[in-house]
């Protein structure tokens, strides 16, 4: 088959309603999850972020925006009578979740206390933000 007859891979836009999130795992957590004795992970809430806990470590979940969107594809055959397979774009991801190790998990779970007065009352940016 000559290269002039190659048509490429057909691409179809078929988004689904699943809210995909990609989690960037630290190397030590990835190694732990791939081990023969994979641990039990728990998700907990705290005043500042969600927490992912293993038996001996705690990670804060942080959302990061990406400058380049990630596209999730899956194989797709539009016509069962034609075996030519294409790809379907099912989701575009613009945010990822980063895991940040928490040094003192007990401090994260404590309430922050009352808000501190910074003396910025009446500043233009506060008035502007309030009316938006």
Backbone as XML, in Angstrom:
<?xml version="1.0"?>
<chain id="A" units="angstrom">
  <residue number="1" name="UNK">
    <atom name="N" x="0.855" y="-1.172" z="0.000"/>
    <atom name="CA" x="0.000" y="0.000" z="0.000"/>
    <atom name="C" x="0.900" y="1.234" z="0.000"/>
  </residue>
  <residue number="2" name="UNK">
    <atom name="N" x="0.662" y="2.137" z="-0.904"/>
    <atom name="CA" x="1.497" y="3.336" z="-0.956"/>
    <atom name="C" x="1.038" y="4.345" z="0.084"/>
  </residue>
  <residue number="3" name="UNK">
    <atom name="N" x="1.959" y="5.228" z="0.439"/>
    <atom name="CA" x="1.629" y="6.212" z="1.474"/>
    <atom name="C" x="0.605" y="7.226" z="0.998"/>
  </residue>
  <residue number="4" name="UNK">
    <atom name="N" x="0.458" y="7.393" z="-0.318"/>
    <atom name="CA" x="-0.531" y="8.357" z="-0.816"/>
    <atom name="C" x="-1.955" y="7.854" z="-0.613"/>
  </residue>
  <residue number="5" name="UNK">
    <atom name="N" x="-2.128" y="6.541" z="-0.376"/>
    <atom name="CA" x="-3.460" y="5.993" z="-0.162"/>
    <atom name="C" x="-3.839" y="5.937" z="1.316"/>
  </residue>
  <residue number="6" name="UNK">
    <atom name="N" x="-2.924" y="6.279" z="2.204"/>
    <atom name="CA" x="-3.211" y="6.239" z="3.634"/>
    <atom name="C" x="-4.097" y="7.420" z="4.001"/>
  </residue>
  <residue number="7" name="UNK">
    <atom name="N" x="-5.201" y="7.146" z="4.665"/>
    <atom name="CA" x="-6.144" y="8.197" z="5.017"/>
    <atom name="C" x="-5.955" y="8.710" z="6.435"/>
  </residue>
  <residue number="8" name="UNK">
    <atom name="N" x="-5.200" y="8.031" z="7.254"/>
    <atom name="CA" x="-5.047" y="8.442" z="8.642"/>
    <atom name="C" x="-6.079" y="7.759" z="9.521"/>
  </residue>
  <residue number="9" name="UNK">
    <atom name="N" x="-6.168" y="8.191" z="10.734"/>
    <atom name="CA" x="-7.086" y="7.607" z="11.706"/>
    <atom name="C" x="-8.282" y="8.542" z="11.860"/>
  </residue>
  <residue number="10" name="UNK">
    <atom name="N" x="-9.506" y="8.061" z="11.616"/>
    <atom name="CA" x="-10.674" y="8.920" z="11.800"/>
    <atom name="C" x="-10.858" y="9.283" z="13.279"/>
  </residue>
  <residue number="11" name="UNK">
    <atom name="N" x="-11.197" y="10.528" z="13.522"/>
    <atom name="CA" x="-11.401" y="11.018" z="14.887"/>
    <atom name="C" x="-12.837" y="11.501" z="15.029"/>
  </residue>
  <residue number="12" name="UNK">
    <atom name="N" x="-13.522" y="11.028" z="16.084"/>
    <atom name="CA" x="-14.917" y="11.378" z="16.330"/>
    <atom name="C" x="-15.030" y="12.090" z="17.669"/>
  </residue>
  <residue number="13" name="UNK">
    <atom name="N" x="-15.885" y="13.077" z="17.744"/>
    <atom name="CA" x="-16.119" y="13.802" z="19.000"/>
    <atom name="C" x="-17.362" y="13.214" z="19.664"/>
  </residue>
  <residue number="14" name="UNK">
    <atom name="N" x="-17.151" y="12.377" z="20.694"/>
    <atom name="CA" x="-18.251" y="11.710" z="21.397"/>
    <atom name="C" x="-18.082" y="11.891" z="22.906"/>
  </residue>
  <residue number="15" name="UNK">
    <atom name="N" x="-18.217" y="13.119" z="23.408"/>
    <atom name="CA" x="-18.001" y="13.328" z="24.848"/>
    <atom name="C" x="-19.049" y="12.595" z="25.677"/>
  </residue>
  <residue number="16" name="UNK">
    <atom name="N" x="-18.613" y="12.051" z="26.806"/>
    <atom name="CA" x="-19.559" y="11.440" z="27.740"/>
    <atom name="C" x="-19.712" y="12.368" z="28.946"/>
  </residue>
  <residue number="17" name="UNK">
    <atom name="N" x="-20.591" y="12.026" z="29.843"/>
    <atom name="CA" x="-20.886" y="12.892" z="30.990"/>
    <atom name="C" x="-20.092" y="12.526" z="32.236"/>
  </residue>
  <residue number="18" name="UNK">
    <atom name="N" x="-19.064" y="11.716" z="32.087"/>
    <atom name="CA" x="-18.241" y="11.327" z="33.231"/>
    <atom name="C" x="-17.273" y="12.466" z="33.532"/>
  </residue>
  <residue number="19" name="UNK">
    <atom name="N" x="-17.170" y="12.866" z="34.783"/>
    <atom name="CA" x="-16.239" y="13.922" z="35.171"/>
    <atom name="C" x="-14.876" y="13.338" z="35.480"/>
  </residue>
  <residue number="20" name="UNK">
    <atom name="N" x="-14.005" y="13.244" z="34.491"/>
    <atom name="CA" x="-12.689" y="12.646" z="34.685"/>
    <atom name="C" x="-11.764" y="13.604" z="35.423"/>
  </residue>
  <residue number="21" name="UNK">
    <atom name="N" x="-10.949" y="13.054" z="36.299"/>
    <atom name="CA" x="-9.886" y="13.799" z="36.978"/>
    <atom name="C" x="-8.653" y="12.907" z="36.982"/>
  </residue>
  <residue number="22" name="UNK">
    <atom name="N" x="-7.540" y="13.455" z="36.612"/>
    <atom name="CA" x="-6.283" y="12.717" z="36.658"/>
    <atom name="C" x="-5.543" y="13.111" z="37.920"/>
  </residue>
  <residue number="23" name="UNK">
    <atom name="N" x="-5.030" y="12.121" z="38.625"/>
    <atom name="CA" x="-4.282" y="12.373" z="39.859"/>
    <atom name="C" x="-2.812" y="12.076" z="39.589"/>
  </residue>
  <residue number="24" name="UNK">
    <atom name="N" x="-1.972" y="13.062" z="39.855"/>
    <atom name="CA" x="-0.528" y="12.885" z="39.716"/>
    <atom name="C" x="-0.008" y="12.283" z="41.014"/>
  </residue>
  <residue number="25" name="UNK">
    <atom name="N" x="0.473" y="11.044" z="40.937"/>
    <atom name="CA" x="0.914" y="10.322" z="42.134"/>
    <atom name="C" x="2.394" y="10.556" z="42.413"/>
  </residue>
  <residue number="26" name="UNK">
    <atom name="N" x="2.753" y="10.792" z="43.683"/>
    <atom name="CA" x="4.171" y="10.822" z="44.035"/>
    <atom name="C" x="4.766" y="9.421" z="43.816"/>
  </residue>
  <residue number="27" name="UNK">
    <atom name="N" x="6.052" y="9.330" z="43.477"/>
    <atom name="CA" x="6.653" y="8.014" z="43.187"/>
    <atom name="C" x="6.484" y="6.996" z="44.312"/>
  </residue>
  <residue number="28" name="UNK">
    <atom name="N" x="6.596" y="7.432" z="45.577"/>
    <atom name="CA" x="6.485" y="6.466" z="46.676"/>
    <atom name="C" x="5.069" y="5.907" z="46.795"/>
  </residue>
  <residue number="29" name="UNK">
    <atom name="N" x="4.050" y="6.708" z="46.481"/>
    <atom name="CA" x="2.673" y="6.218" z="46.525"/>
    <atom name="C" x="2.407" y="5.286" z="45.342"/>
  </residue>
  <residue number="30" name="UNK">
    <atom name="N" x="2.935" y="5.602" z="44.191"/>
    <atom name="CA" x="2.785" y="4.725" z="43.034"/>
    <atom name="C" x="3.404" y="3.360" z="43.312"/>
  </residue>
  <residue number="31" name="UNK">
    <atom name="N" x="4.595" y="3.351" z="43.887"/>
    <atom name="CA" x="5.265" y="2.090" z="44.233"/>
    <atom name="C" x="4.427" y="1.289" z="45.222"/>
  </residue>
  <residue number="32" name="UNK">
    <atom name="N" x="3.866" y="1.973" z="46.204"/>
    <atom name="CA" x="3.034" y="1.321" z="47.207"/>
    <atom name="C" x="1.781" y="0.710" z="46.573"/>
  </residue>
  <residue number="33" name="UNK">
    <atom name="N" x="1.147" y="1.436" z="45.659"/>
    <atom name="CA" x="-0.069" y="0.938" z="45.010"/>
    <atom name="C" x="0.213" y="-0.229" z="44.063"/>
  </residue>
  <residue number="34" name="UNK">
    <atom name="N" x="1.402" y="-0.268" z="43.491"/>
    <atom name="CA" x="1.756" y="-1.346" z="42.573"/>
    <atom name="C" x="2.307" y="-2.578" z="43.281"/>
  </residue>
  <residue number="35" name="UNK">
    <atom name="N" x="2.490" y="-2.506" z="44.591"/>
    <atom name="CA" x="3.045" y="-3.633" z="45.337"/>
    <atom name="C" x="2.022" y="-4.763" z="45.462"/>
  </residue>
  <residue number="36" name="UNK">
    <atom name="N" x="2.500" y="-5.935" z="45.871"/>
    <atom name="CA" x="1.614" y="-7.090" z="46.044"/>
    <atom name="C" x="0.627" y="-6.872" z="47.183"/>
  </residue>
  <residue number="37" name="UNK">
    <atom name="N" x="1.010" y="-6.108" z="48.181"/>
    <atom name="CA" x="0.153" y="-5.808" z="49.330"/>
    <atom name="C" x="-0.314" y="-4.356" z="49.240"/>
  </residue>
  <residue number="38" name="UNK">
    <atom name="N" x="-1.150" y="-4.050" z="48.270"/>
    <atom name="CA" x="-1.631" y="-2.680" z="48.089"/>
    <atom name="C" x="-2.404" y="-2.231" z="49.328"/>
  </residue>
  <residue number="39" name="UNK">
    <atom name="N" x="-2.207" y="-0.994" z="49.766"/>
    <atom name="CA" x="-2.831" y="-0.523" z="51.001"/>
    <atom name="C" x="-4.275" y="-0.077" z="50.790"/>
  </residue>
  <residue number="40" name="UNK">
    <atom name="N" x="-4.952" y="0.129" z="51.899"/>
    <atom name="CA" x="-6.273" y="0.737" z="51.880"/>
    <atom name="C" x="-6.067" y="2.245" z="51.938"/>
  </residue>
  <residue number="41" name="UNK">
    <atom name="N" x="-6.696" y="2.968" z="51.026"/>
    <atom name="CA" x="-6.619" y="4.423" z="51.011"/>
    <atom name="C" x="-7.950" y="4.985" z="51.476"/>
  </residue>
  <residue number="42" name="UNK">
    <atom name="N" x="-7.899" y="6.080" z="52.224"/>
    <atom name="CA" x="-9.134" y="6.739" z="52.647"/>
    <atom name="C" x="-9.082" y="8.199" z="52.249"/>
  </residue>
  <residue number="43" name="UNK">
    <atom name="N" x="-10.239" y="8.756" z="51.935"/>
    <atom name="CA" x="-10.378" y="10.181" z="51.655"/>
    <atom name="C" x="-11.113" y="10.816" z="52.814"/>
  </residue>
  <residue number="44" name="UNK">
    <atom name="N" x="-10.594" y="11.937" z="53.293"/>
    <atom name="CA" x="-11.217" y="12.669" z="54.395"/>
    <atom name="C" x="-11.265" y="14.142" z="54.026"/>
  </residue>
  <residue number="45" name="UNK">
    <atom name="N" x="-12.136" y="14.864" z="54.691"/>
    <atom name="CA" x="-12.191" y="16.304" z="54.456"/>
    <atom name="C" x="-11.506" y="17.028" z="55.600"/>
  </residue>
  <residue number="46" name="UNK">
    <atom name="N" x="-11.017" y="18.217" z="55.297"/>
    <atom name="CA" x="-10.426" y="19.091" z="56.304"/>
    <atom name="C" x="-10.866" y="20.508" z="55.959"/>
  </residue>
  <residue number="47" name="UNK">
    <atom name="N" x="-10.647" y="21.474" z="56.839"/>
    <atom name="CA" x="-11.062" y="22.843" z="56.529"/>
    <atom name="C" x="-10.385" y="23.422" z="55.283"/>
  </residue>
  <residue number="48" name="UNK">
    <atom name="N" x="-9.186" y="22.961" z="54.954"/>
    <atom name="CA" x="-8.468" y="23.574" z="53.837"/>
    <atom name="C" x="-8.454" y="22.736" z="52.558"/>
  </residue>
  <residue number="49" name="UNK">
    <atom name="N" x="-8.578" y="21.414" z="52.657"/>
    <atom name="CA" x="-8.533" y="20.575" z="51.453"/>
    <atom name="C" x="-9.003" y="19.167" z="51.782"/>
  </residue>
  <residue number="50" name="UNK">
    <atom name="N" x="-9.147" y="18.371" z="50.734"/>
    <atom name="CA" x="-9.419" y="16.949" z="50.933"/>
    <atom name="C" x="-8.093" y="16.262" z="51.232"/>
  </residue>
  <residue number="51" name="UNK">
    <atom name="N" x="-8.156" y="15.183" z="52.001"/>
    <atom name="CA" x="-6.944" y="14.461" z="52.390"/>
    <atom name="C" x="-7.037" y="13.015" z="51.936"/>
  </residue>
  <residue number="52" name="UNK">
    <atom name="N" x="-5.943" y="12.513" z="51.391"/>
    <atom name="CA" x="-5.815" y="11.108" z="51.040"/>
    <atom name="C" x="-4.856" y="10.500" z="52.045"/>
  </residue>
  <residue number="53" name="UNK">
    <atom name="N" x="-5.315" y="9.429" z="52.733"/>
    <atom name="CA" x="-4.498" y="8.824" z="53.790"/>
    <atom name="C" x="-4.136" y="7.388" z="53.436"/>
  </residue>
  <residue number="54" name="UNK">
    <atom name="N" x="-2.865" y="7.064" z="53.701"/>
    <atom name="CA" x="-2.406" y="5.680" z="53.686"/>
    <atom name="C" x="-2.191" y="5.319" z="55.151"/>
  </residue>
  <residue number="55" name="UNK">
    <atom name="N" x="-1.624" y="4.158" z="55.420"/>
    <atom name="CA" x="-1.396" y="3.753" z="56.814"/>
    <atom name="C" x="-0.421" y="4.684" z="57.524"/>
  </residue>
  <residue number="56" name="UNK">
    <atom name="N" x="0.551" y="5.228" z="56.802"/>
    <atom name="CA" x="1.575" y="6.038" z="57.476"/>
    <atom name="C" x="1.801" y="7.429" z="56.879"/>
  </residue>
  <residue number="57" name="UNK">
    <atom name="N" x="1.065" y="7.810" z="55.842"/>
    <atom name="CA" x="1.248" y="9.131" z="55.234"/>
    <atom name="C" x="-0.094" y="9.767" z="54.935"/>
  </residue>
  <residue number="58" name="UNK">
    <atom name="N" x="-0.072" y="11.103" z="54.888"/>
    <atom name="CA" x="-1.256" y="11.878" z="54.531"/>
    <atom name="C" x="-0.878" y="12.835" z="53.412"/>
  </residue>
  <residue number="59" name="UNK">
    <atom name="N" x="-1.754" y="12.936" z="52.419"/>
    <atom name="CA" x="-1.537" y="13.825" z="51.283"/>
    <atom name="C" x="-2.728" y="14.768" z="51.154"/>
  </residue>
  <residue number="60" name="UNK">
    <atom name="N" x="-2.450" y="16.043" z="50.894"/>
    <atom name="CA" x="-3.502" y="17.014" z="50.599"/>
    <atom name="C" x="-3.722" y="17.012" z="49.089"/>
  </residue>
  <residue number="61" name="UNK">
    <atom name="N" x="-4.987" y="17.029" z="48.676"/>
    <atom name="CA" x="-5.314" y="17.061" z="47.256"/>
    <atom name="C" x="-5.413" y="18.513" z="46.819"/>
  </residue>
  <residue number="62" name="UNK">
    <atom name="N" x="-4.681" y="18.883" z="45.783"/>
    <atom name="CA" x="-4.664" y="20.246" z="45.260"/>
    <atom name="C" x="-4.984" y="20.202" z="43.771"/>
  </residue>
  <residue number="63" name="UNK">
    <atom name="N" x="-5.936" y="21.012" z="43.355"/>
    <atom name="CA" x="-6.272" y="21.084" z="41.940"/>
    <atom name="C" x="-5.315" y="22.032" z="41.236"/>
  </residue>
  <residue number="64" name="UNK">
    <atom name="N" x="-4.797" y="21.592" z="40.080"/>
    <atom name="CA" x="-3.901" y="22.420" z="39.279"/>
    <atom name="C" x="-4.496" y="22.584" z="37.889"/>
  </residue>
  <residue number="65" name="UNK">
    <atom name="N" x="-4.472" y="23.808" z="37.384"/>
    <atom name="CA" x="-4.891" y="24.053" z="36.012"/>
    <atom name="C" x="-3.704" y="23.802" z="35.095"/>
  </residue>
  <residue number="66" name="UNK">
    <atom name="N" x="-3.973" y="23.219" z="33.939"/>
    <atom name="CA" x="-2.904" y="22.966" z="32.983"/>
    <atom name="C" x="-3.036" y="23.927" z="31.814"/>
  </residue>
  <residue number="67" name="UNK">
    <atom name="N" x="-1.913" y="24.378" z="31.292"/>
    <atom name="CA" x="-1.953" y="25.293" z="30.151"/>
    <atom name="C" x="-2.312" y="24.548" z="28.869"/>
  </residue>
  <residue number="68" name="UNK">
    <atom name="N" x="-1.985" y="23.281" z="28.800"/>
    <atom name="CA" x="-2.331" y="22.452" z="27.645"/>
    <atom name="C" x="-3.347" y="21.410" z="28.090"/>
  </residue>
  <residue number="69" name="UNK">
    <atom name="N" x="-4.500" y="21.415" z="27.442"/>
    <atom name="CA" x="-5.539" y="20.452" z="27.795"/>
    <atom name="C" x="-5.098" y="19.039" z="27.421"/>
  </residue>
  <residue number="70" name="UNK">
    <atom name="N" x="-5.541" y="18.070" z="28.208"/>
    <atom name="CA" x="-5.303" y="16.656" z="27.925"/>
    <atom name="C" x="-6.580" y="16.078" z="27.332"/>
  </residue>
  <residue number="71" name="UNK">
    <atom name="N" x="-6.446" y="15.303" z="26.288"/>
    <atom name="CA" x="-7.604" y="14.732" z="25.609"/>
    <atom name="C" x="-7.610" y="13.228" z="25.847"/>
  </residue>
  <residue number="72" name="UNK">
    <atom name="N" x="-8.748" y="12.717" z="26.328"/>
    <atom name="CA" x="-8.895" y="11.276" z="26.551"/>
    <atom name="C" x="-9.593" y="10.684" z="25.328"/>
  </residue>
  <residue number="73" name="UNK">
    <atom name="N" x="-8.957" y="9.670" z="24.758"/>
    <atom name="CA" x="-9.468" y="9.000" z="23.565"/>
    <atom name="C" x="-9.760" y="7.539" z="23.867"/>
  </residue>
  <residue number="74" name="UNK">
    <atom name="N" x="-10.654" y="6.948" z="23.079"/>
    <atom name="CA" x="-10.880" y="5.504" z="23.151"/>
    <atom name="C" x="-11.134" y="4.994" z="21.735"/>
  </residue>
  <residue number="75" name="UNK">
    <atom name="N" x="-10.857" y="3.723" z="21.485"/>
    <atom name="CA" x="-11.120" y="3.165" z="20.152"/>
    <atom name="C" x="-12.608" y="3.255" z="19.826"/>
  </residue>
  <residue number="76" name="UNK">
    <atom name="N" x="-12.916" y="3.501" z="18.550"/>
    <atom name="CA" x="-14.314" y="3.645" z="18.143"/>
    <atom name="C" x="-14.473" y="3.142" z="16.710"/>
  </residue>
  <residue number="77" name="UNK">
    <atom name="N" x="-15.480" y="2.313" z="16.489"/>
    <atom name="CA" x="-15.842" y="1.854" z="15.147"/>
    <atom name="C" x="-17.248" y="2.363" z="14.860"/>
  </residue>
  <residue number="78" name="UNK">
    <atom name="N" x="-17.390" y="3.359" z="13.980"/>
    <atom name="CA" x="-18.715" y="3.940" z="13.741"/>
    <atom name="C" x="-19.684" y="3.004" z="13.023"/>
  </residue>
  <residue number="79" name="UNK">
    <atom name="N" x="-19.152" y="2.132" z="12.168"/>
    <atom name="CA" x="-20.006" y="1.235" z="11.392"/>
    <atom name="C" x="-19.533" y="-0.203" z="11.616"/>
  </residue>
  <residue number="80" name="UNK">
    <atom name="N" x="-20.344" y="-1.044" z="12.297"/>
    <atom name="CA" x="-19.921" y="-2.424" z="12.581"/>
    <atom name="C" x="-19.612" y="-3.241" z="11.321"/>
  </residue>
  <residue number="81" name="UNK">
    <atom name="N" x="-20.222" y="-2.895" z="10.186"/>
    <atom name="CA" x="-19.956" y="-3.646" z="8.958"/>
    <atom name="C" x="-18.608" y="-3.271" z="8.345"/>
  </residue>
  <residue number="82" name="UNK">
    <atom name="N" x="-18.059" y="-2.130" z="8.751"/>
    <atom name="CA" x="-16.747" y="-1.696" z="8.262"/>
    <atom name="C" x="-15.744" y="-1.839" z="9.403"/>
  </residue>
  <residue number="83" name="UNK">
    <atom name="N" x="-14.778" y="-2.724" z="9.275"/>
    <atom name="CA" x="-13.860" y="-2.978" z="10.395"/>
    <atom name="C" x="-12.840" y="-1.861" z="10.647"/>
  </residue>
  <residue number="84" name="UNK">
    <atom name="N" x="-12.864" y="-0.801" z="9.840"/>
    <atom name="CA" x="-11.905" y="0.281" z="10.052"/>
    <atom name="C" x="-12.220" y="0.981" z="11.371"/>
  </residue>
  <residue number="85" name="UNK">
    <atom name="N" x="-11.239" y="0.973" z="12.243"/>
    <atom name="CA" x="-11.437" y="1.551" z="13.573"/>
    <atom name="C" x="-10.846" y="2.952" z="13.626"/>
  </residue>
  <residue number="86" name="UNK">
    <atom name="N" x="-11.536" y="3.831" z="14.323"/>
    <atom name="CA" x="-11.045" y="5.182" z="14.538"/>
    <atom name="C" x="-10.890" y="5.440" z="16.028"/>
  </residue>
  <residue number="87" name="UNK">
    <atom name="N" x="-10.794" y="6.694" z="16.381"/>
    <atom name="CA" x="-10.663" y="7.101" z="17.780"/>
    <atom name="C" x="-11.786" y="8.078" z="18.108"/>
  </residue>
  <residue number="88" name="UNK">
    <atom name="N" x="-12.306" y="7.965" z="19.331"/>
    <atom name="CA" x="-13.349" y="8.873" z="19.804"/>
    <atom name="C" x="-12.791" y="9.717" z="20.937"/>
  </residue>
  <residue number="89" name="UNK">
    <atom name="N" x="-12.958" y="11.027" z="20.823"/>
    <atom name="CA" x="-12.593" y="11.945" z="21.894"/>
    <atom name="C" x="-13.730" y="11.902" z="22.905"/>
  </residue>
  <residue number="90" name="UNK">
    <atom name="N" x="-13.456" y="11.436" z="24.133"/>
    <atom name="CA" x="-14.531" y="11.308" z="25.117"/>
    <atom name="C" x="-14.481" y="12.378" z="26.200"/>
  </residue>
  <residue number="91" name="UNK">
    <atom name="N" x="-13.318" y="13.021" z="26.376"/>
    <atom name="CA" x="-13.235" y="14.061" z="27.403"/>
    <atom name="C" x="-11.997" y="14.924" z="27.181"/>
  </residue>
  <residue number="92" name="UNK">
    <atom name="N" x="-12.109" y="16.178" z="27.591"/>
    <atom name="CA" x="-10.978" y="17.101" z="27.599"/>
    <atom name="C" x="-10.751" y="17.515" z="29.041"/>
  </residue>
  <residue number="93" name="UNK">
    <atom name="N" x="-9.523" y="17.369" z="29.501"/>
    <atom name="CA" x="-9.198" y="17.663" z="30.898"/>
    <atom name="C" x="-8.309" y="18.892" z="30.954"/>
  </residue>
  <residue number="94" name="UNK">
    <atom name="N" x="-8.746" y="19.886" z="31.726"/>
    <atom name="CA" x="-7.977" y="21.125" z="31.869"/>
    <atom name="C" x="-7.418" y="21.293" z="33.273"/>
  </residue>
  <residue number="95" name="UNK">
    <atom name="N" x="-7.800" y="20.394" z="34.179"/>
    <atom name="CA" x="-7.278" y="20.425" z="35.552"/>
    <atom name="C" x="-6.804" y="19.032" z="35.939"/>
  </residue>
  <residue number="96" name="UNK">
    <atom name="N" x="-5.762" y="18.981" z="36.746"/>
    <atom name="CA" x="-5.302" y="17.721" z="37.318"/>
    <atom name="C" x="-5.269" y="17.877" z="38.834"/>
  </residue>
  <residue number="97" name="UNK">
    <atom name="N" x="-5.194" y="16.770" z="39.530"/>
    <atom name="CA" x="-5.119" y="16.788" z="40.991"/>
    <atom name="C" x="-3.706" y="16.383" z="41.387"/>
  </residue>
  <residue number="98" name="UNK">
    <atom name="N" x="-3.091" y="17.202" z="42.213"/>
    <atom name="CA" x="-1.737" y="16.961" z="42.695"/>
    <atom name="C" x="-1.825" y="16.535" z="44.152"/>
  </residue>
  <residue number="99" name="UNK">
    <atom name="N" x="-1.007" y="15.577" z="44.557"/>
    <atom name="CA" x="-0.962" y="15.137" z="45.949"/>
    <atom name="C" x="0.262" y="15.752" z="46.609"/>
  </residue>
  <residue number="100" name="UNK">
    <atom name="N" x="0.020" y="16.493" z="47.666"/>
    <atom name="CA" x="1.093" y="17.167" z="48.404"/>
    <atom name="C" x="1.199" y="16.532" z="49.784"/>
  </residue>
  <residue number="101" name="UNK">
    <atom name="N" x="2.370" y="16.003" z="50.116"/>
    <atom name="CA" x="2.556" y="15.350" z="51.418"/>
    <atom name="C" x="2.337" y="16.349" z="52.545"/>
  </residue>
  <residue number="102" name="UNK">
    <atom name="N" x="1.589" y="15.927" z="53.570"/>
    <atom name="CA" x="1.309" y="16.768" z="54.735"/>
    <atom name="C" x="2.254" y="16.331" z="55.847"/>
  </residue>
  <residue number="103" name="UNK">
    <atom name="N" x="3.025" y="17.287" z="56.362"/>
    <atom name="CA" x="4.007" y="16.952" z="57.406"/>
    <atom name="C" x="3.344" y="16.666" z="58.750"/>
  </residue>
  <residue number="104" name="UNK">
    <atom name="N" x="2.339" y="17.472" z="59.114"/>
    <atom name="CA" x="1.657" y="17.307" z="60.400"/>
    <atom name="C" x="0.157" y="17.166" z="60.150"/>
  </residue>
  <residue number="105" name="UNK">
    <atom name="N" x="-0.349" y="15.940" z="59.935"/>
    <atom name="CA" x="-1.764" y="15.743" z="59.619"/>
    <atom name="C" x="-2.704" y="16.282" z="60.689"/>
  </residue>
  <residue number="106" name="UNK">
    <atom name="N" x="-2.309" y="16.275" z="61.960"/>
    <atom name="CA" x="-3.185" y="16.772" z="63.022"/>
    <atom name="C" x="-3.428" y="18.264" z="62.866"/>
  </residue>
  <residue number="107" name="UNK">
    <atom name="N" x="-2.445" y="19.010" z="62.399"/>
    <atom name="CA" x="-2.598" y="20.458" z="62.232"/>
    <atom name="C" x="-3.583" y="20.786" z="61.118"/>
  </residue>
  <residue number="108" name="UNK">
    <atom name="N" x="-3.671" y="19.941" z="60.104"/>
    <atom name="CA" x="-4.581" y="20.184" z="58.994"/>
    <atom name="C" x="-6.024" y="20.018" z="59.430"/>
  </residue>
  <residue number="109" name="UNK">
    <atom name="N" x="-6.281" y="19.102" z="60.352"/>
    <atom name="CA" x="-7.649" y="18.828" z="60.777"/>
    <atom name="C" x="-8.172" y="19.807" z="61.812"/>
  </residue>
  <residue number="110" name="UNK">
    <atom name="N" x="-7.290" y="20.591" z="62.442"/>
    <atom name="CA" x="-7.747" y="21.552" z="63.440"/>
    <atom name="C" x="-8.387" y="22.747" z="62.757"/>
  </residue>
  <residue number="111" name="UNK">
    <atom name="N" x="-9.469" y="23.303" z="63.338"/>
    <atom name="CA" x="-10.078" y="24.482" z="62.747"/>
    <atom name="C" x="-9.103" y="25.657" z="62.790"/>
  </residue>
  <residue number="112" name="UNK">
    <atom name="N" x="-9.207" y="26.519" z="61.804"/>
    <atom name="CA" x="-8.284" y="27.638" z="61.683"/>
    <atom name="C" x="-8.546" y="28.730" z="62.714"/>
  </residue>
  <residue number="113" name="UNK">
    <atom name="N" x="-9.710" y="28.775" z="63.308"/>
    <atom name="CA" x="-10.032" y="29.828" z="64.269"/>
    <atom name="C" x="-10.662" y="31.019" z="63.570"/>
  </residue>
  <residue number="114" name="UNK">
    <atom name="N" x="-10.931" y="32.098" z="64.326"/>
    <atom name="CA" x="-11.586" y="33.255" z="63.719"/>
    <atom name="C" x="-10.665" y="33.942" z="62.709"/>
  </residue>
  <residue number="115" name="UNK">
    <atom name="N" x="-11.282" y="34.609" z="61.742"/>
    <atom name="CA" x="-10.517" y="35.325" z="60.728"/>
    <atom name="C" x="-9.762" y="36.487" z="61.355"/>
  </residue>
  <residue number="116" name="UNK">
    <atom name="N" x="-8.565" y="36.715" z="60.863"/>
    <atom name="CA" x="-7.714" y="37.779" z="61.384"/>
    <atom name="C" x="-8.012" y="39.081" z="60.645"/>
  </residue>
  <residue number="117" name="UNK">
    <atom name="N" x="-8.116" y="40.187" z="61.374"/>
    <atom name="CA" x="-8.350" y="41.491" z="60.769"/>
    <atom name="C" x="-7.040" y="41.992" z="60.180"/>
  </residue>
  <residue number="118" name="UNK">
    <atom name="N" x="-7.016" y="42.171" z="58.859"/>
    <atom name="CA" x="-5.800" y="42.635" z="58.190"/>
    <atom name="C" x="-5.801" y="44.138" z="57.972"/>
  </residue>
  <residue number="119" name="UNK">
    <atom name="N" x="-6.870" y="44.808" z="58.354"/>
    <atom name="CA" x="-6.934" y="46.256" z="58.184"/>
    <atom name="C" x="-7.247" y="46.686" z="56.770"/>
  </residue>
  <residue number="120" name="UNK">
    <atom name="N" x="-7.771" y="45.803" z="55.948"/>
    <atom name="CA" x="-8.023" y="46.150" z="54.549"/>
    <atom name="C" x="-9.472" y="46.545" z="54.295"/>
  </residue>
  <residue number="121" name="UNK">
    <atom name="N" x="-10.199" y="46.891" z="55.340"/>
    <atom name="CA" x="-11.613" y="47.229" z="55.186"/>
    <atom name="C" x="-11.769" y="48.463" z="54.308"/>
  </residue>
  <residue number="122" name="UNK">
    <atom name="N" x="-12.705" y="48.376" z="53.364"/>
    <atom name="CA" x="-13.012" y="49.518" z="52.521"/>
    <atom name="C" x="-12.082" y="49.688" z="51.337"/>
  </residue>
  <residue number="123" name="UNK">
    <atom name="N" x="-11.229" y="48.751" z="51.059"/>
    <atom name="CA" x="-10.335" y="48.872" z="49.909"/>
    <atom name="C" x="-11.137" y="48.694" z="48.625"/>
  </residue>
  <residue number="124" name="UNK">
    <atom name="N" x="-10.678" y="49.323" z="47.541"/>
    <atom name="CA" x="-11.416" y="49.297" z="46.285"/>
    <atom name="C" x="-11.622" y="47.882" z="45.764"/>
  </residue>
  <residue number="125" name="UNK">
    <atom name="N" x="-10.623" y="47.004" z="45.924"/>
    <atom name="CA" x="-10.752" y="45.655" z="45.380"/>
    <atom name="C" x="-11.799" y="44.840" z="46.140"/>
  </residue>
  <residue number="126" name="UNK">
    <atom name="N" x="-11.994" y="45.146" z="47.422"/>
    <atom name="CA" x="-13.040" y="44.447" z="48.173"/>
    <atom name="C" x="-14.418" y="44.926" z="47.738"/>
  </residue>
  <residue number="127" name="UNK">
    <atom name="N" x="-14.570" y="46.222" z="47.518"/>
    <atom name="CA" x="-15.858" y="46.744" z="47.049"/>
    <atom name="C" x="-16.161" y="46.215" z="45.648"/>
  </residue>
  <residue number="128" name="UNK">
    <atom name="N" x="-15.157" y="46.176" z="44.795"/>
    <atom name="CA" x="-15.339" y="45.676" z="43.441"/>
    <atom name="C" x="-15.754" y="44.204" z="43.455"/>
  </residue>
  <residue number="129" name="UNK">
    <atom name="N" x="-15.075" y="43.393" z="44.248"/>
    <atom name="CA" x="-15.371" y="41.969" z="44.322"/>
    <atom name="C" x="-16.747" y="41.683" z="44.895"/>
  </residue>
  <residue number="130" name="UNK">
    <atom name="N" x="-17.199" y="42.516" z="45.825"/>
    <atom name="CA" x="-18.496" y="42.315" z="46.461"/>
    <atom name="C" x="-19.629" y="42.553" z="45.471"/>
  </residue>
  <residue number="131" name="UNK">
    <atom name="N" x="-19.448" y="43.474" z="44.511"/>
    <atom name="CA" x="-20.506" y="43.828" z="43.565"/>
    <atom name="C" x="-20.484" y="42.993" z="42.297"/>
  </residue>
  <residue number="132" name="UNK">
    <atom name="N" x="-19.544" y="42.088" z="42.159"/>
    <atom name="CA" x="-19.456" y="41.279" z="40.929"/>
    <atom name="C" x="-20.469" y="40.181" z="40.919"/>
  </residue>
</chain>
